[in-house]
Amino acid sequence: MALHIALDAMGGDRGPGELVSGAVLAARESDLEISLIGDQALLGTILASHGPPSSRIHLVHASQVVGMDESPFDAIRKKKDSSIMKAFALHKEGRVDAVVSAGNSGATLAAAIKLLGRLEHVSRPGIAGIFPTLKGPVVMMDVGANVDCRSEHLFQFGVMASAFSQVLFGHDRPRVGLLSIGEEGGKGNVLVKKSHELFQQSSLNYIGNVEGRDTFQGDVDVMVCDGFVGNVCLKLSEGLAEAVMGMLKEEIVKSFKAKLGYLLARDAFASFKKRVDYAEYGGAPLLGIQGNAIVCHGRSNAVAIKNAIRVASEMARNKVNDRILELLSLHRLLGQQDDTNAPVAGVTP
């Protein structure tokens, strides 16, 4: 039976039109069932503009929308019929296999925890960012869900990201690095030093501390940090990629020779742009919840939404949570402190 993905079709900065376009692309390129959650009349009109509707795209009405700047807690308390809450309610009922949202990330995380709950042994669910490197993708966790962490949280991030890397990218023993200001074990703040000790006691393929410059070299498969540092890294890398592309364009138009060189190397430039474009990775998996969810960039275009739907389906199909539970069970005593009442940071990735 085909997997069924719920898309919060009212979230994001670009509006429902871009989200619906992404769903249409996903339906054309797969056998997935997709439910668009939001203003049914509006979504129906947008969907009709794409030609004959697919029988695998469904409309589910939600009367409320969570704004990008709204408090996550106010959103889940006061807007119970929002598109985000409705999407996770469908997941809880077993009517869909995963949720994708480009809306308020704090509200998405809060709704997931409230309606689905945490996986057993998980203190803090987190958001795993996927970064391009010279040797393939690296998973960085956390990139925005938890700005204040303890060492046990960082250790669990490493475990969950390792499970994701194993299942989605086929790494038997993902190499795990702890983001710090130096490779030596004695460097870093108190959080990093304590986390380093936990990782050393585990059976994970822990290679030690890694520096920020190592992020894109591809020498690690998993990079662990708190959500504050991870979110800064994510935004910095996005800005750098956009700046580099802008600089290249400026230089190309300066001379005829540069324009000619671009024409000769156009395919290479296109491949490079695709490798560094966040849209190709879809979004960031929300790990540690009893379900499957992808948190997308608020500026996600149709291609990003299409790919986010694809990754969400791969998480569900390959049962990422089963592997997370297996690894957490093996390392439970190293991350045993509980934070079930801890606040949700809600930093936008």
N, C-alpha and C positions, 0 to 999 in steps of 0.2 A: 504494500500500500504506500502511496506517495506521502512524503512528509508534508506537514502543513505549517506554514510560518505566518505569524501575526506581525504586521507592520503598523507602527504608530504613524499614521499618515497625516497627522496634524503638527508634528514636532519639526524642529529645525529652522534655520534662517531663510531658506529658499522658498518655503511654502509648500503646500500639498502637491502642486503641479510636478515638481521635481521628484518627489517621493513616489507619486503614482507612475511616473515615467520609469523609475527604477524597478518598480514592481512588474511593469509590463515587460521590460527587458528580461527580468529574471524568469518570468513565465514563458517567454519565447525560447529561452536557452535551457530550460529544464522541464522536468515533469512535476514540479512542486505545486502544491496548493497554497495560495496566498490570500490572507484576509487583510483588507485595508480597514483600519479602525479610525473612525472620525465622523465628520459631518457627512452623512450618507448622500444627501442631495448634491452637495458640492463635489464629493468624490465621484459620484456617478456621472456628473457632467464632464469632469476632467477625463474620466476613463473613456467616455464615449468619444472624445476627441481623438483617441488613438485608434479609431476604427472599430471593427467588430470585436466585442469583448470576448476575452478568453473565458471558457467555462470553469477555469481553475482559479480565477480571481473573484473573490467574494467581498461584499461590503458589509461591515458591521457598524451600526450607528453608535456614536458616543457624543453626548450633548455638551461636554466640556473640554476645554483645552488648557494644558498647563503651559504658562509662559516660560520663556528661557530664563528669566530673572526671578521667578517666584521661589519662595522658600520650599525646599523639598517636603518638609513636614507639614506645612500649610497645604501644600498641593495634595498630599495623600489623605489628609484629614478632611479638607473642605471640598475637594473635587473628586468624589468617588466614582463619577461617571465620565472621567476624563479618558482620552484615548490611551494614555499610558496605563492607567489603572485597568481599563477594560481589556487591554491586550494581555496583561499578566493574569487577570481573572480567567480569561480563556485558557491560558497555559495551565493554571491551577486546576481547572476543570478537566484537563486532558484533551481539550478540543483542538489545541495547536501544540506543536512540538518545540517551538522556539519563538522568541520575541526580538524584533529589531526596532530600535528607536534612535532618531537623530535629534530628539527633543532634550529637555532639561535633564542632564545626566544625573544630578543629585536626586531628582524625583524618580528617575528610572531605577536607580539603585535602591531608593527607599521603598518604592512599590514592589520591587522584586523581593526584598527581604520581608516586607509585611505580608505579601500574599503567598510567596513560595517558601520562604524560610531559608535558613542556612543549611548547608550540608553538615552531616554529623562531623564533629571535631573541628569545624571551621569557626575561628573566632571573628575574623573580619573578611567578608568577601572583598574582592579587589578587581580592578580593571587592568587587563593585560594588553599593552600596546605591542603592535608588530612593526618592527623597523627593518628596512632593507639594509643589507650589508654586502660586502664584496663576495661573500661565500654563501649567501642565502639569508632568509629572515631570522631575526633574533626576537625573542619574546621578552619584553620588559614589564615587570610588575612590581609595584603598583604605579599607575600613571594618573592618579587623581582621586581615587575613592577615599583614601585614608591619609590625611596630611600629618597626623600625629600617631606614631606607631611605637610598639615595643619590639624587642628582638624576636619574640615568639611569632609576632605577626609577619615579620620579614621572612622568617624561616618557612612559615606556611605559604607565603607568596611563592617562594622558591619551589616548594613541593607541588603546588597547583600548576604553576607555569611549566614545570618539568613534565607533568602529566599531559598538559595541552600540547607541548612540543613533541612528545612521544606519539600521541595519537594523530595530530594534524600534520606534522612534518616528518614523521617516520624516524625520529632519532631514538635509537634503543636506549642510550644513556646520555641524555642531554648534558652538555657542559654548563655548569652553573657558576656565574660570577656575581660577586657582591660589589655594587658600585660604591667607590670610595675615592679619597683624594690621593691614594698611593697604593701600589701593589703589596707593600709589606703588611703583614697581619696586624702590626701594632699601630697602623695609621687609621685615621678616621675618628668620628665622634664616639661617644659612649654607646649609642645605638648600634653603630656599625661594628664596633669591637665585640659587643655581646653577641650580635648576630653571627659574626665570623666564628665564634666559639661553637655556637649551635650547629652551624653547617659542617664544621670539622668533625663533630661527633656523629654525623649522619652517614648513611650509605649512598647519598646522592653523589653524583659525579661533580663534586665541588672543586673548582680549580683555584679558589682564593679571591682576593680583592682584584677588581679591575677598575681602570680609570675611564673617565668620560671619553677620552680619545679612542678607546678600544671599542666603543659602541658599534661602529660601522665597519670594523675589520673582519668580523665574522669568526672570531676565535672562541666565542662563547655562543651557546644556543639560548640561554636564559640569563637575563640580567635582573638582579633584585635591588629594589630601593623602596623608600617610602613614597607615598603619593605626592608629596610636595616636590621632592626632587624629580620624580618621574614625570610629573606634569610640566615642570620647567624644561626638562630634556625634550619632551614631546613637542612643546610649542617652539623651542629653540630650533629643533631639527626641521620643523615645518617651515619656519621663517627663513632658515638658511637655504633650504631647497628652492623656495620661491625666489629668494634674492639671487641665487646662482643662475637660475633660469632667466631672470630679468637682466642680469649683467651680460649673459651670453647674447641675448637679443640686442642689447645696446651696442655691443661690439660688432655684431654681424652686420648691422645696417650702416656702419661707419665707412666702409669702403667696398668697392666693387670686388676686390680680391676676397674679402671676407664673405661676401654674398655668394661668390662662386664656390668657395670652400664649403659653405653651408649646403649648397645644392648637391655637391659631391658626397657630403657626409650626412645627408638628411635622414637616412634610415638609422644611422648610429645615434643622431640626436633624438629621434623619436623613441628609440629603445631606451636611451638614458632617461628621458622624461617619464616614460612609463615605469621605470624601476624606482624612481624617487617620488612618484605620485601616490599620496595616501589613498586616493580613490581605488587603486588597484588592490588594496588590502581590505577594503570594505569598512571595517570598524574595529573596535576593541572588544574582545570577549569579556563578559562579566563572569568571573570564576568564583566559585564558593557558594552558589545558590542552588536550591533544589530545582533546577531547570536549566534552560539554555537561553542566553540573551547576548545581543551585540549592541554596544553603545557606539553610535556613529558620531562623527564630527558634525557640529551644527551646520557647517557649510557644505555638507555632502551633496554631490551632484548625483544624477541618475546612475552613473556607472558605479559610484561608491555604494549606493543603496543596493544595486543589483549584486555586487560582490559581497556586501554584508549579509544579504539573504542567503547567498551561496555558503558563506562560512558558517552561518547559523545552522543551516541544514547539515553541514558536515559535522558540526559538533553533536547534533542530535543523532545522526546516522552512526557515528563512530563511538557514541556513548562515552564522551569525555569525562563525565561525572563518575562513571564507574571506575575509571583509572585513577581519578583524583582520590576517591575514597580508598582505593587499594593502597596508594602511596601514603595517604594520611594515616591510615591504620598502622602501617609499618613504622611511622615516625611519630606516633601520637604523643608519646611521653616528652618529646622535645618541644612540642607546641601545645602543651596541655592547658595553659591559662585560658579562661573564657571571658569574652567581652560581648555577651549577647545583648547588653543594654548600652553598648557604646554608640555614640552619635555618628551619624553619617556626614562625612565632610561635604560631599556634593560639589567638589571642584570640577569644573567643566573640562574634559579632555579635548 
